[in-house]
Amino acid sequence: MAVAVVAVGLDLLAYLAPGEVGPGVPVTVLGVLLVAVSVIPLLFRRHHPVPVLGAVLGVQTAVNLGLAVDPGAPMSNSYGGAVAVALYTVARHSGRRAVALSVVATVPVQLLRYLHNDVPFLGPGIIDVTLTPCLLVAVGLGVRQWQRQLDINRKLLADRAVTDERRRIARELHDIVAHHITTMYLMSGGARSTLDRDPDTAREALVTLEESGRTALREMRQLLGVLRSTDTPEETPSEPQPGVDGIERLVADSTAAGLPAELHVTGRPVELPMPVGLTLYRIVQEALTNARKHAGPARATVRLAYLQGRVTVEVADDGAGDSGAHGRAGGSGGYGLLGMRERVALHDGSLRVGSREEGGFVVSASVPLSTETYGKDRI
């Protein structure tokens, strides 16, 4: 709307004040109305660019032929803002054939400006009539290509965001299923083997098994909630994602599942961003799960350290199991290790996975913290 009004306003100024042809140019009310009415088709230029250009050229032709002024009255040398906007819009939104035909139709209309004008056609006139439409079309096509590239980039970014979200969901599912299913498997086996000779121990194992299953269902329900296709709000708010506060529970579950573990926290605890806390939690969860699977009879130690500008977590065990299978570093199905590396990389951190010189296996991660984060003490 604004562009159309400005273009017609410039045309009116050029019509009423022709400039170099001198003062006293006779004009009529009909001429002013014809120039002003060209704003109406411009309002529909994006949906019907070619018909709009035709309507504007018709008005311009009427004015240039002197139908709206006294015969012999000098005309303005202005190219015409309405014509320029209409031709530019055709180049933006129409096909090549329509653009070419529009240029061919525009040139003779502009030639009519020189019928009642003292300005010679050769020289500046021919440059104006032939070069200006080409420049307008070139600008329109350039903006069109730029807009198309923007749309492509926007689609690529959207596809990448979807892919990243799917990978995040896959990592979360892997960590939830691997940890809780392994715990449930070990606890059910322990309960079965001690059911006859130690019912109390078997009962405790079954309670832990029930709690692990409930936790797995809750976390999976929360995770799969992001896959809903409806925007209906939840009746109850989702529970927060686990963080470093849940590491103590992981250590307790590991001990109950047959892998004795202990937690050591050093440094001044600070309030961590939710993504960082979740990353540390999942790393400890995956490392303890792998230790229960592959370390054999062993003990595990979890060390959480709050350092200046970063937080580190280390999970080490003294088991004699196969380190390659234990860390999944050499297999083709190493989704746990890959997931840990991806999580740490998202925060510009580092991950170290490998065998210990004194025996066993270690998983160590370091995540940098911003100055603002390190200044927030945990309450």
Secondary structure, DSSP 8 states (H G I E B T S, - for coil): -HHHHHHHHHHHHHHH--STT-S-----HHHHHHHHHTHHHHTTTTTSHHHHHHHHHHHHHHHHTTTTS-TT--------HHHHHHHHHHHHHS-HHHHHHHHHHHHHHHHGGGTT-SS-IIIIIHHHHHHHHHHHHHHHHHHHHHHHHHHHHHHHHHHHHHHHHHHHHHHHHHHHHHHHHHHHHHHHHHHHHHTTT-HHHHHHHHHHHHHHHHHHHHHHHHHHGGG-S-----SS-------GGGHHHHHHHHHHTT--EEEEEEE--B---HHHHHHHHHHHHHHHHHHHHHS-S--EEEEEEEETTEEEEEEEE---S-HHHHHTSSSTT-HHHHHHHHHHHHTT-EEEEEE-TTSSEEEEEEEE--HHHHT-B--
